[in-house]
Amino acid sequence: MKTVVLRVEGMTCEGCVRAVTRVLERAGAQQVQVSLEDARAVFLAPEEETLERYIQAIEKAGYHATPEEHM
Ligand SMILES: [Cu+2]
């Protein structure tokens, strides 16, 4: 697994945090941590998985996601 950090724009409340967490988990992300304050989502993803999958899931939910860093 690799740690993925995405910048997530458009979250305004804890409901948004839960929505983003849910779509990421549904896309297969693990140990998802979403911070409203930092406008950031941190999670574990399989090595071979592209970030596009998670970015698209977030965009589809109505937020804007961009890769921040991944290790
Ligand atoms: Cu909200």
N, CA, C, O and the ligand as a Tripos MOL2 file, in Angstrom:
@<TRIPOS>MOLECULE
protein
  285   283    72     0     0
PROTEIN
NO_CHARGES

@<TRIPOS>ATOM
      1 N           0.8440   -1.1910    0.0000 N.3       1 MET1
      2 CA          0.0000    0.0000    0.0000 C.3       1 MET1
      3 C           0.8790    1.2400    0.0000 C.2       1 MET1
      4 O           2.0080    1.2370    0.4910 O.2       1 MET1
      5 N           0.3230    2.2920   -0.5650 N.am      2 LYS2
      6 CA          1.0300    3.5720   -0.5520 C.3       2 LYS2
      7 C           0.1480    4.6200    0.1080 C.2       2 LYS2
      8 O          -1.0790    4.5340    0.0780 O.2       2 LYS2
      9 N           0.8000    5.6110    0.7050 N.am      3 THR3
     10 CA          0.0560    6.7100    1.3020 C.3       3 THR3
     11 C          -0.2110    7.7570    0.2420 C.2       3 THR3
     12 O           0.6970    8.1900   -0.4670 O.2       3 THR3
     13 N          -1.4560    8.1570    0.1420 N.am      4 VAL4
     14 CA         -1.8430    9.1700   -0.8380 C.3       4 VAL4
     15 C          -2.3430   10.4040   -0.1060 C.2       4 VAL4
     16 O          -3.0910   10.3010    0.8660 O.2       4 VAL4
     17 N          -1.9280   11.5630   -0.5750 N.am      5 VAL5
     18 CA         -2.4260   12.8190   -0.0140 C.3       5 VAL5
     19 C          -3.0470   13.6260   -1.1400 C.2       5 VAL5
     20 O          -2.3810   13.9600   -2.1200 O.2       5 VAL5
     21 N          -4.3220   13.9340   -0.9940 N.am      6 LEU6
     22 CA         -5.0060   14.7500   -1.9910 C.3       6 LEU6
     23 C          -5.4660   16.0480   -1.3610 C.2       6 LEU6
     24 O          -5.9140   16.0680   -0.2150 O.2       6 LEU6
     25 N          -5.3530   17.1280   -2.1100 N.am      7 ARG7
     26 CA         -5.9380   18.3860   -1.6760 C.3       7 ARG7
     27 C          -7.3960   18.3510   -2.1370 C.2       7 ARG7
     28 O          -7.6820   18.0620   -3.2990 O.2       7 ARG7
     29 N          -8.3070   18.6450   -1.2210 N.am      8 VAL8
     30 CA         -9.7360   18.6050   -1.5540 C.3       8 VAL8
     31 C         -10.3480   19.9800   -1.2990 C.2       8 VAL8
     32 O         -10.4120   20.4540   -0.1650 O.2       8 VAL8
     33 N         -10.7940   20.6050   -2.3820 N.am      9 GLU9
     34 CA        -11.4150   21.9200   -2.2580 C.3       9 GLU9
     35 C         -12.9290   21.8110   -2.3270 C.2       9 GLU9
     36 O         -13.4680   20.9540   -3.0280 O.2       9 GLU9
     37 N         -13.6040   22.6740   -1.6070 N.am     10 GLY10
     38 CA        -15.0640   22.7460   -1.6720 C.3      10 GLY10
     39 C         -15.7720   22.1890   -0.4510 C.2      10 GLY10
     40 O         -16.9990   22.2520   -0.3680 O.2      10 GLY10
     41 N         -15.0180   21.6430    0.5040 N.am     11 MET11
     42 CA        -15.6530   21.1230    1.7240 C.3      11 MET11
     43 C         -15.9250   22.2900    2.6690 C.2      11 MET11
     44 O         -15.0590   23.1280    2.9190 O.2      11 MET11
     45 N         -17.1660   22.3200    3.1910 N.am     12 THR12
     46 CA        -17.5300   23.4380    4.0720 C.3      12 THR12
     47 C         -17.9910   23.0090    5.4580 C.2      12 THR12
     48 O         -18.1320   23.8460    6.3490 O.2      12 THR12
     49 N         -18.2290   21.7100    5.6490 N.am     13 CYS13
     50 CA        -18.7140   21.2590    6.9600 C.3      13 CYS13
     51 C         -18.3700   19.7920    7.1690 C.2      13 CYS13
     52 O         -17.7940   19.1420    6.2970 O.2      13 CYS13
     53 N         -18.7370   19.2810    8.3500 N.am     14 GLU14
     54 CA        -18.4450   17.8740    8.6620 C.3      14 GLU14
     55 C         -19.2130   16.9160    7.7470 C.2      14 GLU14
     56 O         -18.7900   15.7820    7.5230 O.2      14 GLU14
     57 N         -20.3390   17.3870    7.2270 N.am     15 GLY15
     58 CA        -21.0980   16.5630    6.2870 C.3      15 GLY15
     59 C         -20.2860   16.3180    5.0260 C.2      15 GLY15
     60 O         -20.3020   15.2200    4.4710 O.2      15 GLY15
     61 N         -19.5780   17.3460    4.5780 N.am     16 CYS16
     62 CA        -18.7060   17.2180    3.4050 C.3      16 CYS16
     63 C         -17.5770   16.2350    3.7040 C.2      16 CYS16
     64 O         -17.2140   15.4120    2.8640 O.2      16 CYS16
     65 N         -17.0340   16.3360    4.9040 N.am     17 VAL17
     66 CA        -15.9440   15.4390    5.3090 C.3      17 VAL17
     67 C         -16.4220   13.9910    5.2500 C.2      17 VAL17
     68 O         -15.7140   13.1100    4.7630 O.2      17 VAL17
     69 N         -17.6360   13.7590    5.7540 N.am     18 ARG18
     70 CA        -18.1840   12.3970    5.7310 C.3      18 ARG18
     71 C         -18.4360   11.9340    4.2950 C.2      18 ARG18
     72 O         -18.1870   10.7770    3.9560 O.2      18 ARG18
     73 N         -18.9310   12.8430    3.4580 N.am     19 ALA19
     74 CA        -19.2200   12.4910    2.0570 C.3      19 ALA19
     75 C         -17.9310   12.0990    1.3280 C.2      19 ALA19
     76 O         -17.8930   11.0980    0.6130 O.2      19 ALA19
     77 N         -16.8860   12.8930    1.5170 N.am     20 VAL20
     78 CA        -15.6100   12.6100    0.8500 C.3      20 VAL20
     79 C         -15.0220   11.2990    1.3860 C.2      20 VAL20
     80 O         -14.4940   10.4880    0.6250 O.2      20 VAL20
     81 N         -15.1190   11.1090    2.6840 N.am     21 THR21
     82 CA        -14.6180    9.8740    3.2890 C.3      21 THR21
     83 C         -15.3330    8.6660    2.6960 C.2      21 THR21
     84 O         -14.7100    7.6560    2.3720 O.2      21 THR21
     85 N         -16.6290    8.7860    2.5630 N.am     22 ARG22
     86 CA        -17.4390    7.6860    2.0500 C.3      22 ARG22
     87 C         -17.0770    7.3360    0.6000 C.2      22 ARG22
     88 O         -16.9040    6.1620    0.2710 O.2      22 ARG22
     89 N         -16.9630    8.3390   -0.2540 N.am     23 VAL23
     90 CA        -16.6630    8.0260   -1.6620 C.3      23 VAL23
     91 C         -15.2640    7.4380   -1.8080 C.2      23 VAL23
     92 O         -15.0300    6.5880   -2.6680 O.2      23 VAL23
     93 N         -14.3410    7.8880   -0.9730 N.am     24 LEU24
     94 CA        -12.9870    7.3280   -1.0470 C.3      24 LEU24
     95 C         -12.9960    5.8700   -0.5990 C.2      24 LEU24
     96 O         -12.3590    5.0170   -1.2170 O.2      24 LEU24
     97 N         -13.7250    5.5950    0.4820 N.am     25 GLU25
     98 CA        -13.7970    4.2120    0.9610 C.3      25 GLU25
     99 C         -14.4710    3.3170   -0.0730 C.2      25 GLU25
    100 O         -14.0770    2.1700   -0.2830 O.2      25 GLU25
    101 N         -15.4970    3.8720   -0.7100 N.am     26 ARG26
    102 CA        -16.2030    3.1060   -1.7300 C.3      26 ARG26
    103 C         -15.2840    2.8170   -2.9270 C.2      26 ARG26
    104 O         -15.4360    1.8030   -3.6090 O.2      26 ARG26
    105 N         -14.3410    3.7160   -3.1650 N.am     27 ALA27
    106 CA        -13.3960    3.5300   -4.2760 C.3      27 ALA27
    107 C         -12.2530    2.6000   -3.8830 C.2      27 ALA27
    108 O         -11.3870    2.2850   -4.7000 O.2      27 ALA27
    109 N         -12.2580    2.1600   -2.6160 N.am     28 GLY28
    110 CA        -11.2620    1.1900   -2.1830 C.3      28 GLY28
    111 C         -10.1410    1.7310   -1.3200 C.2      28 GLY28
    112 O          -9.2150    1.0020   -0.9660 O.2      28 GLY28
    113 N         -10.2220    3.0210   -0.9780 N.am     29 ALA29
    114 CA         -9.1960    3.6070   -0.1160 C.3      29 ALA29
    115 C          -9.3420    3.0660    1.3050 C.2      29 ALA29
    116 O         -10.4480    2.7610    1.7520 O.2      29 ALA29
    117 N          -8.2280    2.9510    2.0010 N.am     30 GLN30
    118 CA         -8.2570    2.4510    3.3770 C.3      30 GLN30
    119 C          -7.6770    3.4750    4.3380 C.2      30 GLN30
    120 O          -6.8720    4.3280    3.9630 O.2      30 GLN30
    121 N          -8.1060    3.3660    5.5800 N.am     31 GLN31
    122 CA         -7.6550    4.2800    6.6440 C.3      31 GLN31
    123 C          -7.7700    5.7330    6.1930 C.2      31 GLN31
    124 O          -6.8270    6.5170    6.2960 O.2      31 GLN31
    125 N          -8.9410    6.0570    5.6970 N.am     32 VAL32
    126 CA         -9.1890    7.3940    5.1470 C.3      32 VAL32
    127 C          -9.2980    8.4270    6.2620 C.2      32 VAL32
    128 O         -10.0640    8.2580    7.2110 O.2      32 VAL32
    129 N          -8.5230    9.4930    6.1320 N.am     33 GLN33
    130 CA         -8.6180   10.5990    7.0830 C.3      33 GLN33
    131 C          -8.7930   11.8730    6.2810 C.2      33 GLN33
    132 O          -7.9220   12.2550    5.4990 O.2      33 GLN33
    133 N          -9.9250   12.5250    6.4820 N.am     34 VAL34
    134 CA        -10.2180   13.7590    5.7530 C.3      34 VAL34
    135 C         -10.2480   14.9060    6.7440 C.2      34 VAL34
    136 O         -10.9170   14.8340    7.7750 O.2      34 VAL34
    137 N          -9.5130   15.9720    6.4210 N.am     35 SER35
    138 CA         -9.4610   17.1490    7.2870 C.3      35 SER35
    139 C         -10.0910   18.3430    6.5950 C.2      35 SER35
    140 O          -9.6600   18.7610    5.5200 O.2      35 SER35
    141 N         -11.1160   18.8820    7.2310 N.am     36 LEU36
    142 CA        -11.7910   20.0770    6.7310 C.3      36 LEU36
    143 C         -10.8430   21.2720    6.8340 C.2      36 LEU36
    144 O         -10.7260   22.0780    5.9110 O.2      36 LEU36
    145 N         -10.1740   21.3600    7.9760 N.am     37 GLU37
    146 CA         -9.2600   22.4660    8.2590 C.3      37 GLU37
    147 C          -8.1160   22.5430    7.2480 C.2      37 GLU37
    148 O          -7.7710   23.6210    6.7640 O.2      37 GLU37
    149 N          -7.5420   21.3930    6.9410 N.am     38 ASP38
    150 CA         -6.3980   21.3510    6.0230 C.3      38 ASP38
    151 C          -6.8130   21.1790    4.5700 C.2      38 ASP38
    152 O          -5.9690   21.2360    3.6760 O.2      38 ASP38
    153 N          -8.1220   20.9660    4.3200 N.am     39 ALA39
    154 CA         -8.6320   20.7090    2.9640 C.3      39 ALA39
    155 C          -7.8390   19.5750    2.3160 C.2      39 ALA39
    156 O          -7.3190   19.6970    1.2070 O.2      39 ALA39
    157 N          -7.7690   18.4640    3.0570 N.am     40 ARG40
    158 CA         -6.8780   17.3820    2.6490 C.3      40 ARG40
    159 C          -7.4490   16.0160    2.9840 C.2      40 ARG40
    160 O          -8.1220   15.8350    3.9990 O.2      40 ARG40
    161 N          -7.1700   15.0660    2.1170 N.am     41 ALA41
    162 CA         -7.5420   13.6730    2.3830 C.3      41 ALA41
    163 C          -6.2730   12.8330    2.3500 C.2      41 ALA41
    164 O          -5.4880   12.9160    1.4060 O.2      41 ALA41
    165 N          -6.0810   12.0320    3.3740 N.am     42 VAL42
    166 CA         -4.9290   11.1360    3.4590 C.3      42 VAL42
    167 C          -5.4590    9.7210    3.6010 C.2      42 VAL42
    168 O          -6.3300    9.4560    4.4300 O.2      42 VAL42
    169 N          -4.9320    8.8090    2.7870 N.am     43 PHE43
    170 CA         -5.4210    7.4280    2.8550 C.3      43 PHE43
    171 C          -4.4080    6.4720    2.2570 C.2      43 PHE43
    172 O          -3.4130    6.8780    1.6560 O.2      43 PHE43
    173 N          -4.6850    5.2060    2.4360 N.am     44 LEU44
    174 CA         -3.8320    4.1580    1.8690 C.3      44 LEU44
    175 C          -4.5030    3.5930    0.6260 C.2      44 LEU44
    176 O          -5.7180    3.3970    0.5990 O.2      44 LEU44
    177 N          -3.7070    3.3350   -0.3930 N.am     45 ALA45
    178 CA         -4.2170    2.7790   -1.6450 C.3      45 ALA45
    179 C          -3.2390    1.7200   -2.1440 C.2      45 ALA45
    180 O          -2.0450    1.7850   -1.8510 O.2      45 ALA45
    181 N          -3.7500    0.7380   -2.9040 N.am     46 PRO46
    182 CA         -2.8610   -0.2810   -3.4640 C.3      46 PRO46
    183 C          -1.8050    0.3750   -4.3600 C.2      46 PRO46
    184 O          -2.0920    1.3390   -5.0700 O.2      46 PRO46
    185 N          -0.6070   -0.1500   -4.3160 N.am     47 GLU47
    186 CA          0.5220    0.3920   -5.0780 C.3      47 GLU47
    187 C           0.1900    0.6420   -6.5490 C.2      47 GLU47
    188 O           0.5760    1.6580   -7.1260 O.2      47 GLU47
    189 N          -0.5410   -0.3180   -7.1450 N.am     48 GLU48
    190 CA         -0.7640   -0.2620   -8.5840 C.3      48 GLU48
    191 C          -1.9150    0.6700   -8.9700 C.2      48 GLU48
    192 O          -2.1280    0.9470  -10.1500 O.2      48 GLU48
    193 N          -2.6440    1.1450   -7.9770 N.am     49 GLU49
    194 CA         -3.8070    1.9790   -8.2720 C.3      49 GLU49
    195 C          -3.3950    3.4060   -8.6230 C.2      49 GLU49
    196 O          -2.5480    4.0030   -7.9590 O.2      49 GLU49
    197 N          -4.0130    3.9450   -9.6840 N.am     50 THR50
    198 CA         -3.7050    5.3310  -10.0470 C.3      50 THR50
    199 C          -4.5470    6.2780   -9.1900 C.2      50 THR50
    200 O          -5.6100    5.9050   -8.6940 O.2      50 THR50
    201 N          -4.0620    7.4840   -9.0270 N.am     51 LEU51
    202 CA         -4.7780    8.4680   -8.2120 C.3      51 LEU51
    203 C          -6.0510    8.9350   -8.8950 C.2      51 LEU51
    204 O          -6.9880    9.3980   -8.2460 O.2      51 LEU51
    205 N          -6.0710    8.8060  -10.2180 N.am     52 GLU52
    206 CA         -7.2350    9.2320  -11.0110 C.3      52 GLU52
    207 C          -8.5380    8.6570  -10.4570 C.2      52 GLU52
    208 O          -9.5530    9.3500  -10.3940 O.2      52 GLU52
    209 N          -8.5010    7.4170  -10.0660 N.am     53 ARG53
    210 CA         -9.6820    6.7410   -9.5260 C.3      53 ARG53
    211 C         -10.2780    7.5160   -8.3500 C.2      53 ARG53
    212 O         -11.4890    7.7230   -8.2790 O.2      53 ARG53
    213 N          -9.4270    7.9320   -7.4480 N.am     54 TYR54
    214 CA         -9.8870    8.6180   -6.2370 C.3      54 TYR54
    215 C         -10.2720   10.0670   -6.5410 C.2      54 TYR54
    216 O         -11.2420   10.5980   -6.0010 O.2      54 TYR54
    217 N          -9.4920   10.6830   -7.4120 N.am     55 ILE55
    218 CA         -9.7850   12.0680   -7.7930 C.3      55 ILE55
    219 C         -11.1560   12.1330   -8.4660 C.2      55 ILE55
    220 O         -11.9660   13.0110   -8.1700 O.2      55 ILE55
    221 N         -11.3970   11.1990   -9.3660 N.am     56 GLN56
    222 CA        -12.6870   11.1800  -10.0640 C.3      56 GLN56
    223 C         -13.8410   10.9340   -9.0950 C.2      56 GLN56
    224 O         -14.9080   11.5310   -9.2350 O.2      56 GLN56
    225 N         -13.6320   10.0650   -8.1240 N.am     57 ALA57
    226 CA        -14.6860    9.7780   -7.1420 C.3      57 ALA57
    227 C         -15.0330   11.0450   -6.3620 C.2      57 ALA57
    228 O         -16.2030   11.3180   -6.0940 O.2      57 ALA57
    229 N         -14.0050   11.8140   -6.0010 N.am     58 ILE58
    230 CA        -14.2290   13.0550   -5.2480 C.3      58 ILE58
    231 C         -14.9140   14.1000   -6.1240 C.2      58 ILE58
    232 O         -15.8300   14.7920   -5.6800 O.2      58 ILE58
    233 N         -14.4640   14.2060   -7.3630 N.am     59 GLU59
    234 CA        -15.0560   15.1740   -8.2940 C.3      59 GLU59
    235 C         -16.5320   14.8530   -8.5310 C.2      59 GLU59
    236 O         -17.3780   15.7460   -8.5910 O.2      59 GLU59
    237 N         -16.8130   13.5790   -8.6610 N.am     60 LYS60
    238 CA        -18.1780   13.1280   -8.9040 C.3      60 LYS60
    239 C         -19.0890   13.4970   -7.7350 C.2      60 LYS60
    240 O         -20.2840   13.7270   -7.9150 O.2      60 LYS60
    241 N         -18.5150   13.5490   -6.5470 N.am     61 ALA61
    242 CA        -19.2860   13.8960   -5.3480 C.3      61 ALA61
    243 C         -19.4490   15.4160   -5.2260 C.2      61 ALA61
    244 O         -20.1320   15.8990   -4.3220 O.2      61 ALA61
    245 N         -18.8210   16.1640   -6.1370 N.am     62 GLY62
    246 CA        -19.0170   17.6130   -6.1520 C.3      62 GLY62
    247 C         -17.9050   18.4430   -5.5470 C.2      62 GLY62
    248 O         -18.0810   19.6360   -5.2970 O.2      62 GLY62
    249 N         -16.7510   17.8170   -5.3090 N.am     63 TYR63
    250 CA        -15.6160   18.5490   -4.7460 C.3      63 TYR63
    251 C         -14.4730   18.5370   -5.7450 C.2      63 TYR63
    252 O         -14.5020   17.8040   -6.7340 O.2      63 TYR63
    253 N         -13.4670   19.3560   -5.4770 N.am     64 HIS64
    254 CA        -12.3430   19.4090   -6.3920 C.3      64 HIS64
    255 C         -11.1020   18.8250   -5.7220 C.2      64 HIS64
    256 O         -10.7030   19.2560   -4.6400 O.2      64 HIS64
    257 N         -10.5040   17.8420   -6.3800 N.am     65 ALA65
    258 CA         -9.3370   17.1730   -5.7960 C.3      65 ALA65
    259 C          -8.1190   17.2950   -6.6840 C.2      65 ALA65
    260 O          -8.2170   17.1860   -7.9060 O.2      65 ALA65
    261 N          -6.9750   17.5220   -6.0700 N.am     66 THR66
    262 CA         -5.7130   17.5620   -6.7910 C.3      66 THR66
    263 C          -4.6600   16.7970   -5.9950 C.2      66 THR66
    264 O          -4.6680   16.8230   -4.7650 O.2      66 THR66
    265 N          -3.7510   16.1150   -6.6980 N.am     67 PRO67
    266 CA         -2.7120   15.3580   -5.9870 C.3      67 PRO67
    267 C          -1.8000   16.3160   -5.2170 C.2      67 PRO67
    268 O          -1.4150   17.3670   -5.7300 O.2      67 PRO67
    269 N          -1.4730   15.9530   -4.0220 N.am     68 GLU68
    270 CA         -0.5760   16.7890   -3.2380 C.3      68 GLU68
    271 C           0.7920   16.1390   -3.1870 C.2      68 GLU68
    272 O           1.8050   16.7610   -3.5080 O.2      68 GLU68
    273 N           0.8060   14.8920   -2.7850 N.am     69 GLU69
    274 CA          2.0510   14.1280   -2.7600 C.3      69 GLU69
    275 C           1.6830   12.6800   -2.5780 C.2      69 GLU69
    276 O           0.6190   12.3760   -2.0390 O.2      69 GLU69
    277 N           2.5120   11.8050   -3.0020 N.am     70 HIS70
    278 CA          2.2860   10.3950   -2.7130 C.3      70 HIS70
    279 C           3.6030    9.6770   -2.5700 C.2      70 HIS70
    280 O           4.5450    9.9110   -3.3280 O.2      70 HIS70
    281 N           3.6580    8.8090   -1.5990 N.am     71 MET71
    282 CA          4.9220    8.1370   -1.2940 C.3      71 MET71
    283 C           4.7930    6.6490   -1.5520 C.2      71 MET71
    284 O           5.7530    5.9030   -1.3550 O.2      71 MET71
    285 CU        -20.7290   20.2310    3.9530 Cu       72 CU72
@<TRIPOS>BOND
     1     1     2 1
     2     2     3 1
     3     3     4 2
     4     3     5 am
     5     5     6 1
     6     6     7 1
     7     7     8 2
     8     7     9 am
     9     9    10 1
    10    10    11 1
    11    11    12 2
    12    11    13 am
    13    13    14 1
    14    14    15 1
    15    15    16 2
    16    15    17 am
    17    17    18 1
    18    18    19 1
    19    19    20 2
    20    19    21 am
    21    21    22 1
    22    22    23 1
    23    23    24 2
    24    23    25 am
    25    25    26 1
    26    26    27 1
    27    27    28 2
    28    27    29 am
    29    29    30 1
    30    30    31 1
    31    31    32 2
    32    31    33 am
    33    33    34 1
    34    34    35 1
    35    35    36 2
    36    35    37 am
    37    37    38 1
    38    38    39 1
    39    39    40 2
    40    39    41 am
    41    41    42 1
    42    42    43 1
    43    43    44 2
    44    43    45 am
    45    45    46 1
    46    46    47 1
    47    47    48 2
    48    47    49 am
    49    49    50 1
    50    50    51 1
    51    51    52 2
    52    51    53 am
    53    53    54 1
    54    54    55 1
    55    55    56 2
    56    55    57 am
    57    57    58 1
    58    58    59 1
    59    59    60 2
    60    59    61 am
    61    61    62 1
    62    62    63 1
    63    63    64 2
    64    63    65 am
    65    65    66 1
    66    66    67 1
    67    67    68 2
    68    67    69 am
    69    69    70 1
    70    70    71 1
    71    71    72 2
    72    71    73 am
    73    73    74 1
    74    74    75 1
    75    75    76 2
    76    75    77 am
    77    77    78 1
    78    78    79 1
    79    79    80 2
    80    79    81 am
    81    81    82 1
    82    82    83 1
    83    83    84 2
    84    83    85 am
    85    85    86 1
    86    86    87 1
    87    87    88 2
    88    87    89 am
    89    89    90 1
    90    90    91 1
    91    91    92 2
    92    91    93 am
    93    93    94 1
    94    94    95 1
    95    95    96 2
    96    95    97 am
    97    97    98 1
    98    98    99 1
    99    99   100 2
   100    99   101 am
   101   101   102 1
   102   102   103 1
   103   103   104 2
   104   103   105 am
   105   105   106 1
   106   106   107 1
   107   107   108 2
   108   107   109 am
   109   109   110 1
   110   110   111 1
   111   111   112 2
   112   111   113 am
   113   113   114 1
   114   114   115 1
   115   115   116 2
   116   115   117 am
   117   117   118 1
   118   118   119 1
   119   119   120 2
   120   119   121 am
   121   121   122 1
   122   122   123 1
   123   123   124 2
   124   123   125 am
   125   125   126 1
   126   126   127 1
   127   127   128 2
   128   127   129 am
   129   129   130 1
   130   130   131 1
   131   131   132 2
   132   131   133 am
   133   133   134 1
   134   134   135 1
   135   135   136 2
   136   135   137 am
   137   137   138 1
   138   138   139 1
   139   139   140 2
   140   139   141 am
   141   141   142 1
   142   142   143 1
   143   143   144 2
   144   143   145 am
   145   145   146 1
   146   146   147 1
   147   147   148 2
   148   147   149 am
   149   149   150 1
   150   150   151 1
   151   151   152 2
   152   151   153 am
   153   153   154 1
   154   154   155 1
   155   155   156 2
   156   155   157 am
   157   157   158 1
   158   158   159 1
   159   159   160 2
   160   159   161 am
   161   161   162 1
   162   162   163 1
   163   163   164 2
   164   163   165 am
   165   165   166 1
   166   166   167 1
   167   167   168 2
   168   167   169 am
   169   169   170 1
   170   170   171 1
   171   171   172 2
   172   171   173 am
   173   173   174 1
   174   174   175 1
   175   175   176 2
   176   175   177 am
   177   177   178 1
   178   178   179 1
   179   179   180 2
   180   179   181 am
   181   181   182 1
   182   182   183 1
   183   183   184 2
   184   183   185 am
   185   185   186 1
   186   186   187 1
   187   187   188 2
   188   187   189 am
   189   189   190 1
   190   190   191 1
   191   191   192 2
   192   191   193 am
   193   193   194 1
   194   194   195 1
   195   195   196 2
   196   195   197 am
   197   197   198 1
   198   198   199 1
   199   199   200 2
   200   199   201 am
   201   201   202 1
   202   202   203 1
   203   203   204 2
   204   203   205 am
   205   205   206 1
   206   206   207 1
   207   207   208 2
   208   207   209 am
   209   209   210 1
   210   210   211 1
   211   211   212 2
   212   211   213 am
   213   213   214 1
   214   214   215 1
   215   215   216 2
   216   215   217 am
   217   217   218 1
   218   218   219 1
   219   219   220 2
   220   219   221 am
   221   221   222 1
   222   222   223 1
   223   223   224 2
   224   223   225 am
   225   225   226 1
   226   226   227 1
   227   227   228 2
   228   227   229 am
   229   229   230 1
   230   230   231 1
   231   231   232 2
   232   231   233 am
   233   233   234 1
   234   234   235 1
   235   235   236 2
   236   235   237 am
   237   237   238 1
   238   238   239 1
   239   239   240 2
   240   239   241 am
   241   241   242 1
   242   242   243 1
   243   243   244 2
   244   243   245 am
   245   245   246 1
   246   246   247 1
   247   247   248 2
   248   247   249 am
   249   249   250 1
   250   250   251 1
   251   251   252 2
   252   251   253 am
   253   253   254 1
   254   254   255 1
   255   255   256 2
   256   255   257 am
   257   257   258 1
   258   258   259 1
   259   259   260 2
   260   259   261 am
   261   261   262 1
   262   262   263 1
   263   263   264 2
   264   263   265 am
   265   265   266 1
   266   266   267 1
   267   267   268 2
   268   267   269 am
   269   269   270 1
   270   270   271 1
   271   271   272 2
   272   271   273 am
   273   273   274 1
   274   274   275 1
   275   275   276 2
   276   275   277 am
   277   277   278 1
   278   278   279 1
   279   279   280 2
   280   279   281 am
   281   281   282 1
   282   282   283 1
   283   283   284 2
@<TRIPOS>SUBSTRUCTURE
     1 MET1         2 RESIDUE 1 A MET
     2 LYS2         6 RESIDUE 1 A LYS
     3 THR3        10 RESIDUE 1 A THR
     4 VAL4        14 RESIDUE 1 A VAL
     5 VAL5        18 RESIDUE 1 A VAL
     6 LEU6        22 RESIDUE 1 A LEU
     7 ARG7        26 RESIDUE 1 A ARG
     8 VAL8        30 RESIDUE 1 A VAL
     9 GLU9        34 RESIDUE 1 A GLU
    10 GLY10       38 RESIDUE 1 A GLY
    11 MET11       42 RESIDUE 1 A MET
    12 THR12       46 RESIDUE 1 A THR
    13 CYS13       50 RESIDUE 1 A CYS
    14 GLU14       54 RESIDUE 1 A GLU
    15 GLY15       58 RESIDUE 1 A GLY
    16 CYS16       62 RESIDUE 1 A CYS
    17 VAL17       66 RESIDUE 1 A VAL
    18 ARG18       70 RESIDUE 1 A ARG
    19 ALA19       74 RESIDUE 1 A ALA
    20 VAL20       78 RESIDUE 1 A VAL
    21 THR21       82 RESIDUE 1 A THR
    22 ARG22       86 RESIDUE 1 A ARG
    23 VAL23       90 RESIDUE 1 A VAL
    24 LEU24       94 RESIDUE 1 A LEU
    25 GLU25       98 RESIDUE 1 A GLU
    26 ARG26      102 RESIDUE 1 A ARG
    27 ALA27      106 RESIDUE 1 A ALA
    28 GLY28      110 RESIDUE 1 A GLY
    29 ALA29      114 RESIDUE 1 A ALA
    30 GLN30      118 RESIDUE 1 A GLN
    31 GLN31      122 RESIDUE 1 A GLN
    32 VAL32      126 RESIDUE 1 A VAL
    33 GLN33      130 RESIDUE 1 A GLN
    34 VAL34      134 RESIDUE 1 A VAL
    35 SER35      138 RESIDUE 1 A SER
    36 LEU36      142 RESIDUE 1 A LEU
    37 GLU37      146 RESIDUE 1 A GLU
    38 ASP38      150 RESIDUE 1 A ASP
    39 ALA39      154 RESIDUE 1 A ALA
    40 ARG40      158 RESIDUE 1 A ARG
    41 ALA41      162 RESIDUE 1 A ALA
    42 VAL42      166 RESIDUE 1 A VAL
    43 PHE43      170 RESIDUE 1 A PHE
    44 LEU44      174 RESIDUE 1 A LEU
    45 ALA45      178 RESIDUE 1 A ALA
    46 PRO46      182 RESIDUE 1 A PRO
    47 GLU47      186 RESIDUE 1 A GLU
    48 GLU48      190 RESIDUE 1 A GLU
    49 GLU49      194 RESIDUE 1 A GLU
    50 THR50      198 RESIDUE 1 A THR
    51 LEU51      202 RESIDUE 1 A LEU
    52 GLU52      206 RESIDUE 1 A GLU
    53 ARG53      210 RESIDUE 1 A ARG
    54 TYR54      214 RESIDUE 1 A TYR
    55 ILE55      218 RESIDUE 1 A ILE
    56 GLN56      222 RESIDUE 1 A GLN
    57 ALA57      226 RESIDUE 1 A ALA
    58 ILE58      230 RESIDUE 1 A ILE
    59 GLU59      234 RESIDUE 1 A GLU
    60 LYS60      238 RESIDUE 1 A LYS
    61 ALA61      242 RESIDUE 1 A ALA
    62 GLY62      246 RESIDUE 1 A GLY
    63 TYR63      250 RESIDUE 1 A TYR
    64 HIS64      254 RESIDUE 1 A HIS
    65 ALA65      258 RESIDUE 1 A ALA
    66 THR66      262 RESIDUE 1 A THR
    67 PRO67      266 RESIDUE 1 A PRO
    68 GLU68      270 RESIDUE 1 A GLU
    69 GLU69      274 RESIDUE 1 A GLU
    70 HIS70      278 RESIDUE 1 A HIS
    71 MET71      282 RESIDUE 1 A MET
    72 CU72       285 GROUP 0 **** ****
